[in-house]
Amino acid sequence: MAVISSSTKLAFWARGRAWWRSVFASARNRILMLYLLLLLLLSAVATPIFMWLFLAQVNQRVRADLIDEMADFQAAYADWESDQVRSVAELRQFVDEFLAKTVPQDDNFLIFTIDGTYYRSNPQVLPAIMQPSSKLMGYWALQTQPLSGERTLSDPNIGDILYLVQPLELEGDVRAVFISAHATRGEREEALAGVYLFFWVAAGVVIVAFAIAWIITGQLLAPVQKLATTARLVSESDLTQRIAVKGSGEIADIANTFNDMLDRLQSAFVSQRNFINDAGHELRTPITIIRGHIELLGTVSREQQETLDLVVDELDRMSRFVNDLLLLTRAEQPDFLQLEHVALPAFIEELFQKVSALADRNWRLHRPQSGDLVADRQRLTGAVISLVQNAVQHTRMGDLIELGAALSPALNPTTVRLWVRDTGTGIPLSEQERIFERFARLPNRYRRSDGAGLGLSIVKAITEAHGGYITLSSTVGVGSTFTLVLPLHPSLRLPSSVQEASAPREAQ
């Protein structure tokens, strides 16, 4: 017999819990579940109420039938008695004639007792509870006053007994008793059949109402779903998405408000982009003019040369800053990438030759045997070199810097990983998210760069333009690994939620 391990049970439980979360995550499902519960609750409350009302109506009808039968008997008895003073023998003859010509209602019993004992009934076959020797029959036979009552029984084959008792006087004394009785079993079976029918009708109503509610809520919430879809499509490079508004009401107001918000965002982003473009182009001109005049200067003194070198260095830094700003702005444009087929082994080999001359480090290359991707070679080269320069700034002579690339069939057969690993100072966990933001700079003991803090944000922008993402695994005092995860083609964009649990195996 197979034994299910605790880990398997836990996996089943987690899967079931995730499924329920996904079901109740939808507003439409929550509304429909609430609606279904309300319908089931109303049906559950209505069923016993329906049964109680049905039985009450049946009992009322039965009592009316008993009263009618008693009235018919009293009328017949009054006619018979008014002729002359009657004897017991004549009473027996009257009873025989009355029962012979009277047909009782279903489950009704017409019974006579004479001188305290059972005489005759119609129908002649009586239930056990009403047999001549039963306690109930003896109770009826001893009545001297008209009586209306009900006897509750535990026998489901009979049900309850409803009855009317009429004593009959002869020669100034009660000599006989007429009983009109009814067994409720038949009516209760009818009631249960009615409840059963009501149950199926209610179930059908619930199913039809649920189906109609499913369709109607889908139509009502369609603008909300469109709102979510449009929000997912909106990015800094595409703010043109809008929701088509139809009709009026709260949903239409939400759609209009969302469209107005997108209009304001688009206006703000366009203004920001235009400002950066204009500022960048305007700054390039004076930088170029200043550099040109400095280069035209003739022989100067030592102090003047030191000042000129400082000015040129600052101009170079300002020029890099302007170029970085313009690059980040262009990264938001659709034509940012110039795509071509890139052979991964040759590409990583070429990169290694360029970066290994940057500093005296322990350089290592992980070169794949094969692999191709569609990418912008120049942009991708700039991103990797920026990561290597970052690694150089955070390492010392003799520290390891590894450049590597590999296909990722284990994670996703359509992805490529490029990584830069170093054994430098590492990055605190609290700073690992922030360093990809624009103008973010780590404390001086972790960063020895005079840049403006745009390097990693440019790397991130280039990676995301290729449809990929960047991950970081770092420990203070051990080192850092930056990994670019790219699809084989930018059109195969990777979900932004995908993250690798650790650094690449080749990089360990």
N, C-alpha and C positions, 0 to 999 in steps of 0.2 A: 504494500500500500504506500503510495507516494506521500511524502511529508513536505508540507509547504514551510519554507524557512521563514524566520521572522523578518528578514530583509525583504523577501518577496511580498509578505503581507504588508509591510510598511510601504513598499512601492505601489501595491494596489490601492492602499488607503490614500497615499499622496496623489495618485492619478485620479481617484474618485473625487477627492477634495478639489483638485484643480478643475475637474469637469464641472462640478457644482459652481465653483467660482466663475467659470467662463459663462455658465448659463445665467447666473444672477448678475453678471456684470452688465448685461444689456438692460437698458431702461424698458424696452419693449417687453422683454421676458418678465421683468419684475411686475410691470403693470398687468400683464396677462395672468401671471401666477396669482396676483392679488384678486383679480377679477374671477379667476377660476375658484379660488378658495371661497370668495363671497358667494358664488353661485352654489357651490357644494354645501356651504353652511346654511344658506336659505333653503335648499332642497332638504337637508337633514332636519331643519326645524319644521318645514312645511309638511313632511310626510306624517309624523305623529299627529300634528294638528288636523290634517286631512282625515286620518283614520278616526280620530276622536269625533270629529264632526259627522263623519259618515255613519259611525255607530250610533251616535245620538239621534241622527235623523231616522235610522232604521228602527231604533227603539221607540221613537215617537210614532212612526207608522204602525209598528206592531201594537202599541198600546191603543192606537186609534182603531185598529182591526178588532182588538179584544172588546173595546167599548161598543163597537157596532154589533158584534156577535151577542154581547150581553144585552144590548137594547132590543135586538131581534127576539131573543129568548124572552125577555121581560114582556114584550108586546104580545107574543104568542101565549105566554103563561097567563097574562091578565085576561085575554079573551077566553081562554079555557076556564079560568077560575070564576069568571063573572056569571057563568050560566047557572051554577048551583053549587051547593056545598059538596066538595069532592072527597073521596076516600083515597087511601093509599093504593088500593088496587087500580083505581082509575088514574092515579098519578103515574103508576108504572106504564099504563097504556099510553098516556100522553107523552111520556119520555121516549117510549119506543117509536111513536109516530114522529116526534120532533127530530130525533137523531136520524131516522130513516130519510127524511126529506131535507135535512140540513147538511150542506157540504162545507166543512171548515176550511179556512185558509191554510196554506202550506205551513207545516210545523205547528199548527194549532190543534188543541185537543179539547173536545167538549166532554165533560165528565159529570156524572150524577152519582150522588150517594143517597141512600135512603135508610133512615133509622141508624145512622152512624156507620154504615158499611158501604163499600163500593157496590154500585148496581150495574152501571153500563157506561160505555164511552164511545165516541166516534173521533178518530179511528179506534178500533178495538184493541190494537196492539199498542201498549204504552211503554215508555222508557222505564228502566229499572227504578228511577227516582220517583215515578208516579204509579208504581204497582199497587194493587189493593192492600198489600200488607206493609207498604212503606210508611215511614214516619210522616212524610209530607202528606200522603193520602189521609192518614189518621188525623193530622192537624186540620186539613180542610173539612173533614166530615164533622168535626166538633164545633165549627163556627156557627154562631147564632146571629152575627151582624155582618152586613156587606163589608167586603175586605178587598183591598188592592195591594199587591205586594210583588216582591222579586226575591228569588232564591239564587244565590251565587254558588255555582258548582265548580269543582276542579276537573270534571270529566269533559275533555275536549270534544267528545262525540255527541254531547248534548248541549253544552253551553249553559247559559243561565236560563232560569225559568221565570217568566213573567206571568202573572195570573190575576184574575178577578173572581171573587167568591160571592155568590148570592144565595143566602138561606131561603128556604121555601116553607111557609106555614100551612098546615092543614089542621082543621078542627081546633084552632087556637094555639097550636104548638108547632115548633120547628121540627118537621119530620124528614126533610130532604135538603140537599145542598147542590146547587149547580156551580160548576167550576169551568171557566174558560181560561185555558193555560196555553202558553207558547214556549217552545224550546228555541233558543237563539242561535243554535249551531249553524243553520242554513244562512241566516243573515250575516253571521260572522265570517263564514266562508266567502260570501259575496263581498263583504268588506275587505277581506284579505286579498281577494282577486282584484278588487278596485285599487287597493294600495299597490299591489304588484304592477298593475297597468300604469298607475300614476308614477311609480318608480321608473319604469322604462320610458314613459313620456318625458319625465323630468330629466332622465339621462340624455335622451335625444335633444331636448331643449338646451341642456348644458353644452353638448357637443356642437350643435349648430351655432349657439351663441358664442362659443369659444372661437369657432372658425370665422364667424363674421367679425368678432373683435380682433382676431389676428389680422384680417385683411384691412380693417379700418385703422387699427393702430399703426400698421405698416405705412398706410397712406398719410396718416397724421404726422408720424415721426420721420417721414422721408426727408423733409427739409433739415431735420436735425442730423440725420445720417449724411446728407449732402454737406452740411456744415462741417462735420468731422472729416469727411473726405477732402473737402476744399482746404481745411486747416492743415491736413497732412501734406497737401501738394504745395502749400505756400512755403517759400524760402526766400532768402535775401536776393537770389537771382531771378525769382519768379513770383512777383506780387500781383500778377494780372488776373489770378483766379477770382471769380465772383460766384455768388449763389443766385440762381434765378428765383425771384420772389413772385409767388402767385397767391392771390387772395389777400386776406387780412387776418388779424388776430395776433395772439402772442407769438406763435411760430414765425409769422411773417415779420413781426417786430424784431425778433432775434436775428433773422436773416438780414434785415435792413441794417441793424446795428453792426453786425459782423462786416457787411460790405463797407459801411462807413469807416470802420476801424481799419480795414485793408486799404481804403483810399488814403487815410491819414498816414499809415505805415509806408505805403508806396511813395507818397509825397516826401516823407522824411528820409527814406533811403535814397531816393533820387537826388534830393538836395544834398545829402551827405556825400554821395558818390560824385556829384558835380563839383562840390567844394573840394574834395580831395584831388580830383583830376585838375581842376583849375589851379589849386594851390601848388600841386606838384609841378605843373608846367611853368607856373610863374616863378617858383623857386629855382628851377633848373637854369633859367636865364641868368639871374644875378650870380649864381655859383659859377657858371661857365665864364662870365665876364670877369669875375674876380680872379679866377685861376689864370685866365689869359693875361691879365695885367701883371700878375705876380711873376709868371714865366717870362715876361718881357723885361723885367727889371734887370739892370746890369749888375756890376760888381757891388756887393754890399759888405758891410762889416760883419764880424762874427756874431755880435749881439743881434743885428738885424736879421741875419740868416736863421738864427734860432727862432726868432719871432715869426719869420716867414714859414719855417717848417711847422711851427705850431698852428699857424693859420691854415696851411695846406692840409694838415692832418684833420683839423676841424671841418674844413670844406669837404674832404673825402668822407668823413663820418656823416655830414649833413647830406651829401649826395647819396650815400647808401640808404639813409633814412627815407629820403624822397623816393628812391627807386623801390624800396620795400613797400611804402604806402601805395604807390601806383600798382605794384604787383598784386597786393591784396585786393585792390579795387578791381583790377582786370580779372582776378580769380572768380568774380561773381558774374562775368560775362559768358554767354554761351560759346563764344569763339576763343576762349582762353587756351584750350588745348589744341595742339597741332599733332594729331594722332598718326602713328606709323607702327609697323610691326617691329618689335624689339626682340632680338635673340638674347635670352636671359644669360647664358654662360659668357658670351662675348661682352655683354653690357656690364656685368658685375666685374669682369676682368679689367675692363677699361676704367671703371670707377676706382678699382683698387690701385691701379697704377697712378691715378691722379692724386688720391688722398694719402698714399703712403709716404709722399714727400712733404707733407705738411709739418710733421714734427718727428722727433726721435722717440718713437714708441715701439712696443712689441706688436707689430702688425700681423694680423692673421686673416686669411681669406677662406671662406666656405663657398666653393664654386659648384653650382649644380651641373649635372651631366647634360641636361637638355631642358627645354622649356621656352615657350614664346608667349608674348603678350602684346596687346595693342595699347600703346601709351604715348605720351609726349616725352620723347627722350630727353630733351633739354630741361623741361620742368622737373622730371623725375631725377635727373642728375643733380640739379640744384638742391632738391629736397634732401637727397642722401648726403651730399657734400655738407649741407648745413648741419645735419645730424653728426657727421664726423667731426666737423669743427667744434661743435658743442662738446663732443667727447674729448677732443684735444684740450679744450679749456678746463675740463674737470679731471684731468689725469696729469701725472708727472712722468718724467723720463723713465722708461722701462715698463710702464704699465701696459696692460693688454688692451688693444682695440681690435675688435673683430668685425669684419664686414662679410655679410653672407646673404644668400638668396636660396629659395627652395620653393617647389610646388607644394601645395597643401592637400593631398588627396585624403588624408585622415580627417581634416576639418571640413573641407569643401573642395571638390575636384576642380572647381573653376576659379580658384584663388591662388595667388602668388604672395609669398612673404619675403620682404627685404628687411634686414635688421642690422643694427649697429650696436655692438656690445662693448662695454669698457669695464675696467676694474678700478674706476676712480673713486671719487668721494661719495657718490650716490646722492639721492634726492629724498628728503623727508616725505613720509606718506602724506602729511598735511599739505604739501606743496605740489604733489604730483598732478592734481587736476588743474591747478591754477597756472602752471607754467605754459599751458597751451593758449592762454588768453593773451590778447594783444597788450603789449607794453608791460607784461609780467616779468619781474626780475626776482631772482632768489637772493637771499642774504649773501653778503660779499664772500663769506667763507666757502660758499658753494658755487659761486660764479665769479670768474675773473675776466669778464668781458666788458668792453666799452660800448656794446651795441645798445639799441633802443628797446630791446625786448620783443622784437617782431619775428625772430628766426623761427621759433617753433610754431607760431601761429601761421607763418607762411608754409611750413612743412605740412601742417594740418590742412590748410586750404588746398594745397596741391593734391594731397592724398584724397580728400573728399571730392575734388573735381574729377578724379579718376574713378569715383564710385566706391572708394575704400574707406578705411579708418586706420587710426594709429593707436597703438597700445604702448604702455610703459610698465616695465617691471624693474623696481629699483630698491636697494637696501643701502642705508647710510653705512659707509665704510667698506662696502662690498663691491658696489658698482651698479650700473644701469644698463638696461636693454630697451632700445626703441625699436618697434616693429611696425613696418608698413604692411598692411594686409590689403592687397589689391585684387580686383577681379581680372580675369583674362581679357576682358573688354569693358570699358567704362559704362556701356549700356547695361551690363549685368551688375547693377548697383547692389552692394551688400547692405543688409539691415543695420541701422545705426545701433541697435541693441545688442548686436553680436559682439562678444568680447572673448578673448582667449583667456583661459584660466591662469596661464603662466607664460613665461618666456618660451620661445621656440626650443624644441629639443636640441636642435643643432647648435643653439647658442649657449647651452649649459656648459 
